[in-house]
Amino acid sequence: MRFLIPIFLMVLFSSSCSKERNEKLSQNIDSKSQVEKQSTKESINKEFYSETKASPLKLDQLAEIVPKTILDIRLDKVNKGTTWLSGINVNTVSAEYVSSNGLIVIYIYDYITYKYLPYHLKNLFELSGNKEIFQFKNGIGRLSKDVYLGSGHCDFVYLQRFHIKIEAINYDNFQDVIFEILNSLNLEHLENLLKRRGNEGV
């Protein structure tokens, strides 16, 4: 009996030490996991910033794509600002054109990179080939019309990054002239800015 007591104590001590080691090991694994999560988050941020190269484009640069006149309508005013969309600050410019035929508003959003585009815009690429989807100058888009409100709508994604939204109010032949409207925009300016930025390594 006396011999069994020391053995029992040794087993109890060994079990206690083993439990303590397992707890420390578990804590180390949790700590490592937290460090890895933080490291992954930081690497994503570094990847994002290196990818965008100090993007987004400046508001004045975005505004340079809108002309003073489109077809028979003249530019009335331009608004510039930043809005929170898709988890990032998005630089946006809107241009209002007025005429006796109706009103057209053009919005330009810089989503910086394809991965930040909202789903309904990424979906345009998935639906490419459908008759409702059109392709134009390094971009893809879709037209829609509200018969009751007398309005037309176009979503166009340029260079898999810029969302150009065009809304027409009481403009009867909007769907017939959408390509002329898009062609009037200085879209190449955005492409040239990105090329210059890439060459300068900014």
N, C-alpha and C positions, 0 to 999 in steps of 0.2 A: 504493500500500500504506500509506504514511504517512497518507494522507487517510482511509483506512478505519478505522484504529485509533481516532481520536477519535470517529467515528460509533459504533463498536462500544461504546466506553466510555459514550457518552451513552445508547445504548439500554439497556445494562446498568444504569446509574444510574436511568434512568426506570422500568425494570421493578422495581427494588428499592424505589423510592419508591411505586410503585403497589401493590406487595405490602404495604408498610407501611401505606399508607392503607386498604387492604382489611381488614387485621388490626384496625386501630383502629376502622374502621366496624363490623366484626363484634363487637368488644368493646362498642362503644356500644349496638348492637342488643341484645346479651345483657344488658347492664346495664339498658337500658330495659325489657326483658322482665321482669327480676327485680323492678324497681320497680313495674311494672304488676301483677304477680302479688301483690306485697305490698299494693299499694293496693287491689286487688280483695278480698283477704282482710280487710283492715281495714274496707272498706266493708260487707262481709257481716256482720262482727261488729257494726258500728254499726247496721246495719239490724236485726239480730237483737235487740240490746238495746233499741233504740227501739221495736221491735214488741212485745216482751214487757213493756215498761214495768216494769222491776224485778221481773219474775216469776222464779221460780215463786211460787205462793201459799204462805203459811206453813203449817207442819204443823198447827198448832192450827186454822187456818181450814179445812183439808181435813177434819179430824176432826169438825167441827161438822155434817157432813152425815149422820153415822150416829146413828140413834135408840137409845134404851135398850132398846126392845123392837121386834120385828118379828113379826107374827102371834102364834104361841104360844111364840116363843123370846126369851130375854133376852140382853142384852149381857154377855159374861163379861170380856173385856179388849180394850184398844186398844193397838196398837203404832205408833210413829211413827219415821220415819227417812228416810235418803237413800240411793239406790242409783244406780249408774252404768249407764245404759241408753241405747241409740241415740246414744252419743257425748256425752251430757250427764248432769249430776247431776239425778236425778228425785226429787222429794219424794213419799213414799208413806206411806199410812196403812192399817193392816189392823185389822179389827174381827171378833172371834170371837163367835158366838152359839151357845149350847148349849140343848138341850132333850132330852126323852125320845125325840123323833122322829129326832134326829141332830144334826149339827154343820153350821153354815153360816159360811163365812169370806168377808168382803167386803174387797177391796183397792181402794184409790183411788190412781192414779198421775197426776201432773200433768206431761204432756209439753210444756207451755208453748205449743207451737204445732203445727199439723197436720203440718208438714214433719218433725218429730222422732218422729212415731208410727212404730212398727215396721211392716214391710210387711204382716204378717198382720192388722193393724188397719186400715190403709189399704185393704186388699183388701175389707173389709166394704162400703165405699162403691162399689167397682167391681162387687160382686156384688149390690148393692141391686136388688130386683125378684125375686130368687130366693126360693123359698118358705122356705128355711132362715134367711133374713135378716129381722129385724123392725125396725120403727122405733117409737120411743117418746120423747116429750118432748125434742125437739131432739137426738136421738141415734139411733144405729143399733147393732144387736147381733146376736149369734148364740148359739144354745143347742146344747149337745152333751151326750151321756150315755154313761157307761161302765157297761155292764150288769154286767160281771164284778166291778168294784170297788164297785158300788152307789153311784156318785157322779155328780153333775151339774155342768155347767160353763157359765158364761155370760160372754161378752166383750161389753162395752157401751162405746161411745165417745160421750161427751157433749160437745156444743159443739165437736166436731172437735179436742178437746184432752185431755180427761180420759178415762183408761181405767179403767173400773170392772169389775173381775173378781170374779165370784162363784163360789165352789166349795161344793158341798153334799156331805156324806159321810153315807151311810145315811139320806138324807132322801128318802123314797119319792116324794112328789108334788111334787118340786122344779120340774119343768117346768110344772106346773099353777098354781104360785103365783109364778112369776118376776116377773110384772108387779106383783103385790102387793108383792113385796120391793122392786123398783125404785121403786114408788110411795111406799114408806115412807121412802126416802132423801130428805133435804132437798136435792135437786139444784138447786132454785131459788136456794139460798144461794150456790152457786158462780157462777151467772149474775149475781146481784146484786152480788157482790164485784167481778166483772170490770167491770160497768157503772159501779160507784162509782169504781173505779180509773181508768177511762177518762174519767169526768167530772172527776175531780180532776187528771188529767194526770200521775199518778204514774208 
